[in-house]
Protein backbone atom coordinates (compact mmCIF):
# COMPACT_ATOMS: atom_id res chain seq x y z
CA UNK A 1 0.00 0.00 0.00
CA UNK A 2 2.82 2.38 0.84
CA UNK A 3 4.87 1.13 -2.12
CA UNK A 4 4.02 4.32 -4.05
CA UNK A 5 5.77 6.32 -1.30
CA UNK A 6 9.05 4.47 -1.84
CA UNK A 7 10.35 7.04 -4.32
CA UNK A 8 9.45 9.97 -2.06
CA UNK A 9 11.02 8.41 1.03
CA UNK A 10 14.14 7.46 -0.94
CA UNK A 11 14.49 11.04 -2.17
CA UNK A 12 14.20 12.32 1.41
CA UNK A 13 16.75 9.92 2.90
CA UNK A 14 19.29 10.03 0.05
CA UNK A 15 21.16 13.07 1.47
CA UNK A 16 21.38 11.29 4.84
CA UNK A 17 22.59 8.13 3.11
CA UNK A 18 25.33 10.10 1.33
CA UNK A 19 26.38 11.77 4.59
CA UNK A 20 26.66 8.45 6.41
CA UNK A 21 28.73 7.01 3.56
CA UNK A 22 31.10 10.01 3.74
CA UNK A 23 31.45 9.29 7.44
CA UNK A 24 32.47 5.71 6.54
CA UNK A 25 29.34 4.17 8.07
CA UNK A 26 28.49 0.85 6.43
CA UNK A 27 24.97 -0.16 5.33
CA UNK A 28 25.16 -3.23 7.56
CA UNK A 29 25.87 -1.02 10.58
CA UNK A 30 22.77 1.03 9.79
CA UNK A 31 20.74 -2.18 9.56
CA UNK A 32 21.91 -3.29 13.00
CA UNK A 33 21.41 0.12 14.63
CA UNK A 34 17.95 0.47 13.07
CA UNK A 35 16.89 -2.89 14.45
CA UNK A 36 18.17 -2.04 17.92
CA UNK A 37 16.37 1.31 17.80
CA UNK A 38 13.10 -0.28 16.71
CA UNK A 39 13.25 -2.97 19.40
CA UNK A 40 14.16 -0.41 22.05
CA UNK A 41 11.34 1.96 21.10
CA UNK A 42 8.86 -0.91 21.10
CA UNK A 43 9.80 -2.41 24.45
CA UNK A 44 10.41 0.86 26.30
CA UNK A 45 7.20 2.66 25.37
CA UNK A 46 4.47 0.30 24.17
CA UNK A 47 4.11 -2.11 27.15
CA UNK A 48 3.68 0.89 29.46
CA UNK A 49 0.82 2.24 27.37
CA UNK A 50 2.82 5.08 25.79
CA UNK A 51 1.36 4.18 22.42
CA UNK A 52 1.73 7.56 20.72
CA UNK A 53 5.48 7.96 21.08
CA UNK A 54 6.03 4.24 20.54
CA UNK A 55 3.77 4.22 17.49
CA UNK A 56 5.38 7.31 15.96
CA UNK A 57 8.88 5.91 16.40
CA UNK A 58 7.92 2.53 14.96
CA UNK A 59 6.21 4.23 12.00
CA UNK A 60 9.27 6.40 11.36
CA UNK A 61 11.60 3.41 11.44
CA UNK A 62 9.25 1.52 9.11
CA UNK A 63 9.26 4.29 6.51
CA UNK A 64 13.01 4.85 6.79
CA UNK A 65 13.84 1.16 6.53
CA UNK A 66 15.08 2.01 3.03
CA UNK A 67 18.14 3.84 4.38
CA UNK A 68 20.52 0.88 4.45
CA UNK A 69 19.40 -0.25 1.01
CA UNK A 70 19.87 3.25 -0.39
CA UNK A 71 23.37 3.38 1.07
CA UNK A 72 24.22 0.00 -0.45
CA UNK A 73 23.08 1.11 -3.89
CA UNK A 74 24.89 4.45 -3.75
CA UNK A 75 28.13 2.81 -2.70
CA UNK A 76 27.77 -0.26 -4.95
CA UNK A 77 28.10 -2.37 -1.83
CA UNK A 78 24.92 -4.41 -2.15
CA UNK A 79 25.90 -7.91 -1.05
CA UNK A 80 24.08 -11.17 -0.51
CA UNK A 81 25.08 -11.03 3.16
CA UNK A 82 23.66 -7.53 3.47
CA UNK A 83 20.34 -8.69 2.03
CA UNK A 84 20.36 -11.67 4.39
CA UNK A 85 21.18 -9.50 7.40
CA UNK A 86 18.48 -6.95 6.56
CA UNK A 87 15.79 -9.59 6.07
CA UNK A 88 16.75 -11.51 9.20
CA UNK A 89 16.88 -8.46 11.47
CA UNK A 90 13.55 -7.24 10.06
CA UNK A 91 11.96 -10.40 11.45
CA UNK A 92 13.48 -9.69 14.88
CA UNK A 93 12.18 -6.11 14.79
CA UNK A 94 8.70 -7.29 13.79
CA UNK A 95 8.66 -9.77 16.65
CA UNK A 96 9.70 -7.04 19.08
CA UNK A 97 7.03 -4.61 17.86
CA UNK A 98 4.07 -6.98 17.95
CA UNK A 99 5.44 -8.75 21.02
CA UNK A 100 5.49 -5.43 22.85
CA UNK A 101 1.83 -4.95 21.89
CA UNK A 102 1.04 -8.34 23.42
CA UNK A 103 2.70 -7.15 26.65
CA UNK A 104 0.62 -3.96 26.51
CA UNK A 105 -2.65 -5.86 26.24
CA UNK A 106 -1.51 -8.23 28.98
CA UNK A 107 -0.92 -5.18 31.21
CA UNK A 108 -2.52 -1.73 31.01
CA UNK A 109 -4.47 -2.56 27.83
CA UNK A 110 -6.08 -5.54 29.60
CA UNK A 111 -7.59 -7.22 26.55
CA UNK A 112 -7.61 -10.86 25.49
CA UNK A 113 -8.82 -9.70 22.07
CA UNK A 114 -5.83 -7.37 21.81
CA UNK A 115 -3.35 -10.11 22.73
CA UNK A 116 -4.95 -12.42 20.18
CA UNK A 117 -4.95 -9.91 17.33
CA UNK A 118 -1.35 -8.88 18.05
CA UNK A 119 -0.29 -12.52 17.83
CA UNK A 120 -2.38 -12.86 14.67
CA UNK A 121 -0.40 -10.00 13.11
CA UNK A 122 2.89 -11.49 14.23
CA UNK A 123 2.17 -14.95 12.84
CA UNK A 124 0.66 -13.77 9.55
CA UNK A 125 3.52 -11.31 9.08
CA UNK A 126 6.09 -14.08 9.43
CA UNK A 127 4.13 -16.11 6.91
CA UNK A 128 4.24 -13.26 4.38
CA UNK A 129 7.97 -12.73 4.84
CA UNK A 130 8.80 -16.43 4.67
CA UNK A 131 6.69 -16.91 1.53
CA UNK A 132 8.68 -14.23 -0.28
CA UNK A 133 12.05 -15.50 0.96
CA UNK A 134 11.26 -19.10 0.06
CA UNK A 135 9.96 -18.09 -3.37
CA UNK A 136 13.14 -16.16 -4.12
CA UNK A 137 15.26 -19.10 -2.98
CA UNK A 138 13.71 -21.22 -5.76
CA UNK A 139 13.97 -18.49 -8.38
CA UNK A 140 10.42 -17.14 -8.23
CA UNK A 141 8.94 -13.76 -7.40
CA UNK A 142 6.44 -13.30 -4.56
CA UNK A 143 6.69 -9.56 -4.02
CA UNK A 144 2.96 -8.96 -4.31
CA UNK A 145 0.08 -8.29 -1.95
CA UNK A 146 -1.94 -5.74 -0.05
CA UNK A 147 0.03 -5.50 3.18
CA UNK A 148 3.83 -5.52 3.21
CA UNK A 149 6.09 -4.95 6.21
CA UNK A 150 6.15 -1.15 6.09
CA UNK A 151 2.37 -1.11 5.74
CA UNK A 152 1.88 -3.27 8.84
CA UNK A 153 4.13 -1.18 11.05
CA UNK A 154 2.91 2.16 9.73
CA UNK A 155 -0.76 1.28 10.15
CA UNK A 156 -0.16 -0.03 13.64
CA UNK A 157 1.58 3.22 14.54
CA UNK A 158 -1.29 5.29 13.15
CA UNK A 159 -3.95 3.25 14.94
CA UNK A 160 -2.07 3.67 18.21
CA UNK A 161 -2.70 7.44 18.13
CA UNK A 162 -6.49 7.44 18.64
CA UNK A 163 -6.22 4.40 20.93
CA UNK A 164 -4.20 6.39 23.46
CA UNK A 165 -5.78 9.80 22.88
CA UNK A 166 -9.26 8.41 23.45
CA UNK A 167 -8.09 5.88 26.07
CA UNK A 168 -9.72 3.12 24.03
CA UNK A 169 -7.38 0.11 23.75
CA UNK A 170 -10.04 -1.71 21.76
CA UNK A 171 -9.39 0.65 18.84
CA UNK A 172 -5.89 -0.78 18.58
CA UNK A 173 -7.18 -4.32 19.07
CA UNK A 174 -9.69 -4.08 16.23
CA UNK A 175 -7.18 -2.25 14.06
CA UNK A 176 -4.75 -5.12 14.54
CA UNK A 177 -7.47 -7.53 13.45
CA UNK A 178 -7.77 -5.59 10.19
CA UNK A 179 -3.99 -5.60 9.74
CA UNK A 180 -3.79 -9.33 10.43
CA UNK A 181 -6.61 -10.07 7.99
CA UNK A 182 -5.02 -8.03 5.20
CA UNK A 183 -1.67 -9.66 5.95
CA UNK A 184 -3.24 -13.10 5.66
CA UNK A 185 -4.72 -12.09 2.31
CA UNK A 186 -1.23 -10.99 1.26
CA UNK A 187 0.13 -14.39 2.27
CA UNK A 188 -2.48 -16.12 0.12
CA UNK A 189 -1.72 -13.77 -2.79
CA UNK A 190 1.94 -14.72 -2.60
CA UNK A 191 1.18 -18.43 -2.43
CA UNK A 192 -1.05 -18.14 -5.50
CA UNK A 193 1.55 -16.06 -7.34
CA UNK A 194 4.19 -18.72 -6.78
CA UNK A 195 1.73 -21.46 -7.76
CA UNK A 196 1.03 -19.69 -11.07
CA UNK A 197 4.74 -19.34 -11.78
CA UNK A 198 5.32 -23.00 -10.91
CA UNK A 199 2.54 -24.11 -13.27
CA UNK A 200 3.98 -21.97 -16.08
CA UNK A 201 7.42 -23.50 -15.45
CA UNK A 202 5.95 -27.00 -15.70
CA UNK A 203 4.07 -26.32 -18.92
CA UNK A 204 7.12 -24.79 -20.62
CA UNK A 205 9.28 -27.86 -20.01
C-alpha positions, 0 to 999 in steps of 0.5 A, spaced: 500 500 500 505 504 501 509 502 495 508 508 491 511 512 497 518 508 496 520 514 491 518 519 495 522 516 502 528 514 498 528 522 495 528 524 502 533 519 505 538 520 500 542 526 502 542 522 509 545 516 506 550 520 502 552 523 509 553 516 512 557 514 507 562 520 507 562 518 514 564 511 513 558 508 516 556 501 512 549 499 510 550 493 515 551 497 521 545 502 519 541 495 519 543 493 526 542 500 529 535 500 526 533 494 528 536 495 535 532 502 535 526 499 533 526 494 538 528 499 544 522 503 542 517 498 542 519 495 548 520 501 552 514 505 550 508 500 548 508 495 554 507 501 558 501 504 554 505 510 551 502 508 544 503 515 541 510 515 542 512 508 541 507 508 534 510 514 531 517 511 532 515 505 529 512 508 523 518 512 522 523 506 522 518 503 518 518 508 513 526 509 513 527 502 513 530 504 506 536 507 508 541 501 508 538 499 502 539 506 499 546 506 502 548 500 499 546 502 492 549 508 492 556 505 494 555 499 490 556 495 496 549 491 495 551 484 497 548 477 498 550 477 506 547 484 506 540 482 504 540 476 508 542 480 514 536 486 513 531 480 512 533 476 518 533 483 522 527 485 520 523 479 522 526 480 529 524 487 529 517 485 527 517 480 533 519 485 538 514 490 535 508 486 535 510 482 542 510 489 545 503 490 543 502 483 546 505 485 553 501 492 553 494 488 552 496 483 557 498 489 562 494 496 562 491 494 555 487 488 559 484 485 553 484 478 550 482 480 544 488 485 543 493 479 545 490 475 540 490 480 534 497 482 536 499 474 535 495 474 529 499 480 526 505 477 528 504 470 525 501 472 519 507 477 518 512 471 518 508 467 513 508 473 508 515 474 509 517 467 509 513 466 503 517 471 499 524 469 501 522 461 500 519 463 493 526 467 491 530 461 494 527 457 488 527 463 483 520 465 483 517 472 485 512 473 490 513 480 491 505 482 491 500 483 496 496 488 499 500 488 506 507 488 506 512 490 512 512 497 512 504 497 511 503 493 517 508 497 522 505 504 519 498 502 520 499 499 527 503 506 529 497 510 526 492 506 529 495 507 536 494 514 536 487 514 537 487 508 541 491 512 546 488 519 545 481 516 546 483 511 552 480 506 548 485 500 547 479 496 543 481 501 537 488 498 537 485 491 538 480 491 532 485 495 528 490 489 529 485 484 526 484 488 520 492 488 519 492 481 520 486 479 515 489 483 510 496 480 511 493 473 511 490 475 504 497 478 502 500 471 504 495 467 500 496 472 494 503 470 494 502 463 495 497 463 488 503 467 485 508 462 486 503 457 484 502 460 477 509 461 476 510 453 478 505 451 473 507 456 467 514 453 469 511 446 468 508 447 462 514 450 458 518 444 459 
